[in-house]
Amino acid sequence: MTLTRPGYRPRLIDVSIARTLRTTGAVCIEGPKWCGKTWSALNQANSAVDLSDARGDFQNRSLAETDPNLVLEGDAPHLVDEWQEVPKLWDAVRTAVDSGQKKGMFILTGSSTPVRKGILHSGTGRMATLRMHTMSLYESGDSIGTASISDMFGNRFRSSRTGDVNLRDLVYLTVRGGWPASIGVAREDASIIGRQYLASMRDEDFEKIDGVKRDADKVRMLIRSLARNESTLASKSKLASDIREEDDWEPAENTVNDYLGILNRMFLIEDQPAFNPGLRSSYRVGKTAKRHLADPSLAAAAMGADIESLFRDLNTFGLLFEALCERDLRVYTQSLDGVMGHYRDGRGNEIDTAIQLPDGRWGAFEIKLGMNQVDEAAEKLIAFTEKIRSDGGRVPEFLCVIVGLSSYAYRREDGVYVVPITALRDRRAS
């Protein structure tokens, strides 16, 4: 009998966790704090220990530091929550898996990547790692889920009426974010979790990540710059220039690299890598990642934006809406065991998102807020596909425009799907 908490909302990653436990000795679930890792782990665990528990002067952590095996006792799957507090637990779990020769022995969760000092083995073949994200709109109950990416790949898509959506609703969902604790909060409280998340970083001991002292205020300056450049291809030099103009600090490039590394290790960055469809032409395919924070609510909070300010600034909201859609696409892609990227080449051709399955099939997406932009987006996707075909590359299995303000999910006469983000999902049988 598992330790599932009352009120637990099923997550798409649940299937991946269960499957991984059936095939490996241990699974480590990583992701930003507050994204729901512990509850998803408890949903599959039969015993648990929390190393961040302050009771008894952090007794569990002390026990783990004294002898890691003391906190590994319990019915399998046994959860070790916030394992990175005692990094040597990694090797202890690996050794226990080797000794037990059983599947599904342990679940580890972590909100940051610890220093590798003291960790002797990678765990490859014995321990698998899964990245968890904040909740998609389907998981939070804000997408009706009638339009499935799997159905687009399988040519099973069916048109449907999806219900009315207004702009203020979309702004609310973006500012609220996908944090489990924020689901159902009133509109006037929508931005609280995002602000609290960033405020909690004032108490975050950056030094414990790798033993190096850093200026927390300057880290937050970088987060604000990332927020202002959300959903763009901003280079590190562009981030530094933006910080200099907006925050009156001119960081060296190695400082930007260092601070980006820290944010990555805290899972606060979800950069979207470049995608190469295998074109044979000689012109350059871009390799720059698209900038994303872990949740669009963090970008809104870092800029001091709320529902009303974004409602009046659609240029800024357009970038955050793109981030909202790509957060959801990231969750759905993971459920398909796929990879997600974006495309841009030296001739200015680009698409917002590409999702590729393990068998090489892929789909191309453009993201638009309003229906008045759909025709242009569809024409762009079709022209892009023809370019790939003429160049000898593998063409996408389908083309899709994700929109905000639409009441229908349907397939156009030219074959391009049009899907509201509030109707999108993916599903996969366990």
C-alpha positions as CSV (number, residue, x, y, z in Angstrom):
1,M,0.0,0.0,0.0
2,T,1.6,3.3,-1.1
3,L,1.9,6.5,0.9
4,T,-0.3,8.6,-1.6
5,R,-1.4,11.8,0.0
6,P,-5.1,12.7,0.1
7,G,-6.0,15.0,-2.7
8,Y,-3.0,13.9,-4.9
9,R,-3.5,15.0,-8.5
10,P,-2.2,12.4,-11.0
11,R,0.8,13.6,-13.0
12,L,1.9,12.3,-16.5
13,I,5.3,11.5,-15.0
14,D,3.6,8.9,-12.8
15,V,3.6,6.4,-15.6
16,S,7.4,7.0,-16.2
17,I,8.2,6.5,-12.5
18,A,6.2,3.3,-12.3
19,R,7.8,1.9,-15.5
20,T,11.3,2.9,-14.4
21,L,10.8,1.1,-11.0
22,R,9.8,-2.0,-12.9
23,T,13.1,-2.0,-14.9
24,T,15.8,-0.5,-12.6
25,G,16.8,-0.8,-9.0
26,A,16.3,2.9,-8.2
27,V,14.9,6.1,-9.7
28,C,16.0,9.7,-8.9
29,I,13.3,12.4,-9.6
30,E,14.9,15.8,-10.1
31,G,13.2,19.2,-10.6
32,P,12.6,22.6,-9.1
33,K,11.4,22.7,-5.5
34,W,7.7,22.9,-5.0
35,C,6.9,21.2,-8.4
36,G,5.4,18.1,-6.7
37,K,8.3,15.6,-6.7
38,T,7.7,14.4,-3.1
39,W,4.0,13.8,-3.6
40,S,4.6,12.0,-6.9
41,A,7.2,9.8,-5.2
42,L,5.0,9.1,-2.2
43,N,2.3,8.0,-4.7
44,Q,4.5,5.0,-5.5
45,A,6.5,4.6,-2.3
46,N,5.8,2.1,0.6
47,S,8.1,3.8,3.1
48,A,9.9,7.1,3.3
49,V,12.5,9.3,5.0
50,D,12.8,13.1,4.6
51,L,16.3,14.5,4.9
52,S,15.0,18.1,5.0
53,D,12.8,17.3,8.1
54,A,13.9,19.7,10.9
55,R,12.6,17.6,13.7
56,G,15.1,16.4,16.2
57,D,17.6,18.9,15.0
58,F,17.6,17.3,11.5
59,Q,17.9,13.9,13.0
60,N,17.4,12.1,9.7
61,R,20.2,14.0,8.0
62,S,22.5,13.4,10.9
63,L,21.8,9.7,10.7
64,A,22.5,9.6,7.0
65,E,25.8,11.5,7.5
66,T,26.8,9.0,10.2
67,D,25.8,5.9,8.3
68,P,23.8,6.2,5.1
69,N,22.4,2.7,5.5
70,L,20.5,3.8,8.5
71,V,18.1,5.8,6.3
72,L,17.8,3.2,3.6
73,E,15.7,0.8,5.7
74,G,12.0,0.4,4.8
75,D,9.6,-1.4,2.6
76,A,10.3,-1.0,-1.2
77,P,10.0,1.3,-2.9
78,H,11.7,3.3,-0.2
79,L,11.7,7.1,-0.7
80,V,14.7,9.2,0.3
81,D,13.4,12.8,0.0
82,E,16.0,15.6,-0.7
83,W,18.8,13.0,-0.9
84,Q,21.3,15.7,-2.1
85,E,21.5,16.9,1.5
86,V,23.9,14.0,2.0
87,P,25.5,13.3,-1.4
88,K,27.2,10.1,-0.3
89,L,23.8,8.5,-0.2
90,W,24.0,8.1,-3.9
91,D,26.8,5.5,-3.6
92,A,25.0,3.9,-0.7
93,V,21.9,3.4,-2.8
94,R,23.9,2.1,-5.7
95,T,25.6,-0.5,-3.4
96,A,22.3,-1.5,-1.9
97,V,20.8,-2.0,-5.4
98,D,23.9,-4.1,-6.3
99,S,23.5,-6.2,-3.2
100,G,19.7,-6.7,-3.4
101,Q,19.6,-7.4,-7.2
102,K,15.9,-6.3,-7.2
103,K,13.9,-3.8,-9.2
104,G,12.1,-0.8,-7.7
105,M,14.0,-0.7,-4.4
106,F,14.5,3.1,-4.0
107,I,13.1,6.4,-5.1
108,L,15.3,9.5,-4.6
109,T,14.1,13.1,-5.0
110,G,16.2,16.2,-5.2
111,S,15.7,19.9,-5.7
112,S,19.3,20.6,-6.7
113,T,22.3,18.8,-8.1
114,P,25.0,18.3,-5.5
115,V,28.7,18.6,-6.0
116,R,30.1,15.3,-7.2
117,K,32.7,15.3,-4.5
118,G,32.4,12.1,-2.5
119,I,30.2,10.4,-5.2
120,L,32.3,7.6,-6.7
121,H,30.0,6.0,-9.2
122,S,27.4,7.3,-11.8
123,G,24.9,4.6,-11.0
124,T,24.5,3.8,-14.7
125,G,22.5,0.6,-15.3
126,R,21.3,0.5,-11.7
127,M,19.7,4.0,-11.2
128,A,17.7,6.1,-13.6
129,T,17.0,9.8,-13.4
130,L,13.8,11.5,-14.4
131,R,13.3,15.3,-14.7
132,M,10.1,16.6,-13.3
133,H,8.5,19.9,-14.4
134,T,5.7,22.1,-13.0
135,M,2.2,21.0,-13.9
136,S,0.8,21.3,-17.4
137,L,-2.6,22.8,-17.9
138,Y,-4.0,19.3,-18.4
139,E,-2.5,18.1,-15.1
140,S,-3.9,21.1,-13.2
141,G,-7.4,20.6,-14.7
142,D,-7.2,23.7,-16.9
143,S,-7.1,21.8,-20.2
144,I,-10.0,19.6,-21.2
145,G,-7.5,17.3,-23.0
146,T,-9.5,16.5,-26.1
147,A,-6.5,17.1,-28.5
148,S,-3.7,14.6,-28.1
149,I,-0.2,14.9,-29.6
150,S,-0.2,11.1,-29.9
151,D,-3.3,11.3,-32.0
152,M,-1.6,13.9,-34.3
153,F,1.3,11.5,-34.7
154,G,-1.1,8.6,-35.3
155,N,-3.4,10.5,-37.7
156,R,-6.3,9.9,-35.2
157,F,-7.1,13.5,-34.5
158,R,-10.7,14.5,-34.3
159,S,-12.1,18.0,-34.5
160,S,-14.0,19.2,-31.4
161,R,-15.5,22.2,-29.8
162,T,-13.3,23.1,-26.8
163,G,-15.2,25.9,-25.1
164,D,-14.7,29.6,-24.8
165,V,-11.4,31.1,-23.5
166,N,-10.8,34.7,-22.8
167,L,-7.6,36.6,-22.6
168,R,-7.8,37.3,-18.9
169,D,-8.1,33.6,-18.2
170,L,-4.9,32.9,-20.1
171,V,-3.0,35.7,-18.3
172,Y,-4.2,34.3,-15.0
173,L,-3.0,30.8,-15.8
174,T,0.4,32.2,-16.8
175,V,0.9,34.3,-13.7
176,R,-0.4,31.5,-11.4
177,G,1.9,28.9,-13.0
178,G,2.0,25.2,-12.6
179,W,2.9,24.9,-8.9
180,P,0.6,22.3,-7.2
181,A,0.2,24.7,-4.3
182,S,-1.2,27.4,-6.6
183,I,-4.0,25.4,-8.2
184,G,-7.4,26.9,-7.4
185,V,-6.1,30.1,-5.9
186,A,-8.1,33.2,-6.4
187,R,-7.2,35.6,-9.2
188,E,-6.1,38.3,-6.8
189,D,-3.6,35.8,-5.3
190,A,-2.4,34.4,-8.6
191,S,1.1,35.8,-8.4
192,I,1.9,34.9,-4.8
193,I,3.5,31.5,-5.4
194,G,5.9,32.9,-8.0
195,R,6.9,35.8,-5.8
196,Q,7.3,33.5,-2.8
197,Y,9.5,31.2,-4.9
198,L,11.9,34.0,-5.8
199,A,11.8,35.5,-2.3
200,S,12.7,32.1,-0.9
201,M,16.0,32.4,-2.8
202,R,17.0,35.1,-0.4
203,D,17.3,32.3,2.2
204,E,18.8,29.8,-0.2
205,D,22.4,29.0,0.7
206,F,24.0,29.1,-2.7
207,E,27.2,28.1,-1.1
208,K,25.9,24.7,-0.2
209,I,25.5,23.9,-4.0
210,D,29.3,23.7,-4.5
211,G,30.9,25.4,-1.5
212,V,31.4,28.8,-3.3
213,K,30.0,32.0,-1.8
214,R,27.9,34.1,-4.3
215,D,26.1,37.4,-4.1
216,A,22.4,36.4,-4.0
217,D,21.3,39.8,-5.2
218,K,23.4,39.5,-8.3
219,V,21.9,36.0,-8.9
220,R,18.5,37.6,-8.8
221,M,19.6,40.3,-11.3
222,L,20.4,37.4,-13.7
223,I,17.0,35.9,-13.1
224,R,15.4,39.2,-13.9
225,S,17.4,39.4,-17.1
226,L,16.3,35.8,-18.0
227,A,12.7,36.9,-17.4
228,R,13.0,39.9,-19.7
229,N,14.5,37.6,-22.3
230,E,12.0,34.8,-21.8
231,S,11.3,32.7,-25.0
232,T,14.1,34.4,-26.9
233,L,17.6,33.3,-28.1
234,A,19.4,35.8,-25.9
235,S,23.1,35.1,-25.8
236,K,25.2,35.3,-22.6
237,S,26.6,38.6,-23.8
238,K,23.0,39.8,-24.3
239,L,22.1,38.8,-20.8
240,A,25.1,40.7,-19.5
241,S,24.3,43.8,-21.5
242,D,20.6,43.6,-20.3
243,I,21.8,43.5,-16.7
244,R,24.1,46.4,-17.2
245,E,21.3,48.5,-18.7
246,E,18.5,47.6,-16.3
247,D,20.3,46.8,-13.0
248,D,23.5,48.9,-13.2
249,W,25.9,45.9,-12.9
250,E,28.2,44.7,-15.5
251,P,29.0,41.1,-14.9
252,A,32.0,39.4,-16.6
253,E,31.1,36.5,-19.0
254,N,32.6,34.0,-16.6
255,T,30.3,35.3,-13.8
256,V,27.3,34.9,-16.1
257,N,28.4,31.4,-16.9
258,D,28.9,30.6,-13.2
259,Y,25.5,31.9,-12.1
260,L,23.7,30.2,-15.0
261,G,25.4,27.0,-13.9
262,I,24.0,27.5,-10.4
263,L,20.5,28.1,-11.7
264,N,20.7,25.0,-13.8
265,R,21.7,23.0,-10.8
266,M,18.7,24.3,-9.0
267,F,16.5,23.3,-12.0
268,L,15.4,26.9,-12.4
269,I,16.3,27.0,-16.1
270,E,14.5,24.9,-18.8
271,D,16.4,26.1,-21.9
272,Q,15.0,24.6,-25.2
273,P,17.8,23.3,-27.3
274,A,18.1,23.7,-31.1
275,F,16.7,21.0,-33.3
276,N,18.3,19.9,-36.6
277,P,16.0,18.0,-39.0
278,G,18.9,16.7,-41.0
279,L,19.0,19.1,-43.8
280,R,21.7,18.6,-46.5
281,S,22.1,22.2,-47.5
282,S,25.3,24.1,-46.7
283,Y,23.7,27.0,-44.8
284,R,24.1,27.1,-41.1
285,V,21.5,25.7,-38.7
286,G,21.4,27.6,-35.4
287,K,22.6,25.9,-32.2
288,T,21.5,28.6,-29.7
289,A,19.0,27.4,-27.1
290,K,15.8,29.3,-26.4
291,R,15.7,30.8,-22.9
292,H,13.1,29.6,-20.4
293,L,12.8,29.7,-16.7
294,A,11.3,26.6,-15.1
295,D,7.7,28.1,-15.1
296,P,6.3,31.2,-16.8
297,S,5.1,32.4,-13.4
298,L,8.7,32.9,-12.4
299,A,9.3,35.2,-15.3
300,A,6.2,37.2,-14.4
301,A,7.2,37.4,-10.8
302,A,10.8,38.4,-11.6
303,M,9.6,41.3,-13.7
304,G,7.0,42.4,-11.1
305,A,4.2,41.6,-13.5
306,D,0.7,40.7,-12.4
307,I,-2.6,39.9,-14.3
308,E,-3.5,43.6,-14.9
309,S,-0.1,44.7,-16.1
310,L,0.3,41.8,-18.5
311,F,-3.3,42.3,-19.7
312,R,-2.2,45.8,-20.8
313,D,1.1,44.7,-22.3
314,L,0.4,42.0,-24.9
315,N,3.9,42.1,-26.3
316,T,5.3,40.9,-23.0
317,F,2.5,38.6,-22.4
318,G,3.0,37.0,-25.9
319,L,6.4,35.8,-24.8
320,L,5.1,34.5,-21.5
321,F,2.2,32.7,-23.3
322,E,4.8,31.1,-25.6
323,A,6.6,30.0,-22.4
324,L,3.4,28.6,-21.0
325,C,2.7,26.5,-24.1
326,E,6.3,25.2,-24.3
327,R,6.2,24.3,-20.7
328,D,3.2,22.1,-21.4
329,L,4.7,20.7,-24.6
330,R,7.8,19.8,-22.5
331,V,5.6,17.8,-20.1
332,Y,3.8,16.1,-23.0
333,T,7.0,15.4,-24.9
334,Q,8.5,13.6,-21.8
335,S,5.4,11.4,-21.6
336,L,6.2,10.3,-25.2
337,D,9.9,9.6,-24.4
338,G,10.6,12.3,-27.0
339,V,12.9,15.4,-27.2
340,M,11.8,18.9,-27.8
341,G,13.7,21.7,-29.5
342,H,13.3,24.8,-31.7
343,Y,14.6,25.5,-35.2
344,R,16.3,28.6,-36.6
345,D,18.8,28.7,-39.5
346,G,21.1,31.3,-41.1
347,R,18.4,32.4,-43.6
348,G,15.9,33.4,-41.0
349,N,13.7,30.3,-41.2
350,E,12.4,29.3,-37.9
351,I,9.7,27.3,-36.0
352,D,8.8,27.7,-32.4
353,T,8.9,24.0,-31.4
354,A,9.7,20.6,-32.7
355,I,8.9,17.4,-30.9
356,Q,10.8,14.3,-32.0
357,L,9.9,10.7,-31.0
358,P,12.5,8.0,-30.4
359,D,11.8,6.5,-33.8
360,G,12.7,9.7,-35.5
361,R,9.3,11.0,-36.4
362,W,8.7,14.6,-35.5
363,G,6.0,17.3,-35.5
364,A,6.4,21.1,-35.9
365,F,4.5,23.7,-33.9
366,E,4.0,27.4,-34.1
367,I,2.5,29.3,-31.1
368,K,0.1,32.2,-31.5
369,L,-2.1,34.0,-29.0
370,G,-4.9,35.0,-31.3
371,M,-6.8,33.4,-34.2
372,N,-6.0,36.3,-36.5
373,Q,-2.4,35.0,-36.6
374,V,-3.2,31.4,-37.6
375,D,-3.2,31.8,-41.4
376,E,0.3,33.3,-41.3
377,A,1.6,30.6,-38.9
378,A,0.1,27.8,-41.0
379,E,1.7,29.2,-44.2
380,K,5.0,29.5,-42.4
381,L,4.8,25.8,-41.3
382,I,3.9,24.6,-44.8
383,A,6.7,26.7,-46.5
384,F,9.2,25.3,-43.9
385,T,8.1,21.7,-44.7
386,E,8.5,22.3,-48.4
387,K,12.0,23.6,-47.8
388,I,12.9,20.5,-45.8
389,R,11.5,18.2,-48.6
390,S,13.4,20.0,-51.3
391,D,16.6,19.7,-49.2
392,G,16.2,16.0,-48.7
393,G,15.4,16.1,-45.0
394,R,12.8,14.2,-43.1
395,V,9.6,16.1,-43.2
396,P,7.4,16.4,-40.1
397,E,4.6,14.0,-39.5
398,F,2.2,16.9,-38.8
399,L,2.0,20.6,-38.5
400,C,0.2,22.4,-35.7
401,V,-0.6,25.9,-34.6
402,I,-1.2,26.2,-30.8
403,V,-3.4,29.1,-30.0
404,G,-4.8,30.8,-26.9
405,L,-8.1,32.4,-28.0
406,S,-10.0,29.7,-29.8
407,S,-13.1,27.7,-29.2
408,Y,-12.3,24.7,-31.5
409,A,-9.6,22.2,-32.1
410,Y,-9.7,21.3,-35.8
411,R,-7.7,20.4,-38.9
412,R,-7.6,23.0,-41.7
413,E,-8.1,22.1,-45.4
414,D,-4.3,22.5,-45.9
415,G,-3.8,19.8,-43.2
416,V,-2.5,22.0,-40.4
417,Y,-3.9,21.4,-37.0
418,V,-5.2,24.3,-34.9
419,V,-5.4,23.5,-31.2
420,P,-6.1,25.7,-28.2
421,I,-3.6,25.2,-25.4
422,T,-6.6,24.7,-23.1
423,A,-7.5,21.5,-25.1
424,L,-4.0,20.0,-25.5
425,R,-2.7,17.0,-23.7
426,D,-0.9,13.7,-24.3
427,R,-1.8,10.3,-23.2
428,R,0.1,7.1,-23.0
429,A,-0.9,3.7,-21.8
430,S,1.0,2.4,-18.8
